[in-house]
Amino acid sequence: MNWQLRKCEKCGIYTLNKANCTACGGNVRIPHPAKFSPDDKYLKYRMAAKRSQ
């Protein structure tokens, strides 16, 4: 699935620009959560990354 909508990490504005925010120039990321699967083979890596933040 191809997500086009991005959200700025600094100001929280939604944009279609993939590089940076058009308002403040901050980094943008995909605001949607990852798809859940009960037999996810990468679950332990994501949980470890989440705990280390």
HUSULJO-V410479 format. One record per residue. RES is the residue in three letters. D_FIRST is the distance of its C-alpha to the first C-alpha in Angstrom with 2 decimals. Layout:
res: <RES | RES>
d_first: <D_FIRST | D_FIRST>
This chain:
res: <MET | ASN | TRP | GLN | LEU | ARG | LYS | CYS | GLU | LYS | CYS | GLY | ILE | TYR | THR | LEU | ASN | LYS | ALA | ASN | CYS | THR | ALA | CYS | GLY | GLY | ASN | VAL | ARG | ILE | PRO | HIS | PRO | ALA | LYS | PHE | SER | PRO | ASP | ASP | LYS | TYR | LEU | LYS | TYR | ARG | MET | ALA | ALA | LYS | ARG | SER | GLN>
d_first: <0.00 | 3.79 | 6.42 | 9.75 | 12.19 | 14.23 | 17.37 | 20.61 | 22.08 | 25.61 | 25.94 | 22.88 | 22.17 | 18.71 | 17.98 | 15.69 | 17.51 | 15.78 | 19.17 | 21.26 | 22.35 | 24.24 | 26.77 | 27.83 | 26.25 | 24.71 | 21.64 | 18.28 | 15.47 | 12.20 | 13.85 | 11.41 | 12.43 | 10.86 | 10.16 | 13.73 | 15.18 | 19.00 | 19.35 | 17.46 | 19.32 | 18.64 | 19.89 | 23.28 | 22.08 | 19.97 | 22.99 | 25.36 | 23.52 | 23.50 | 27.22 | 28.16 | 27.01>
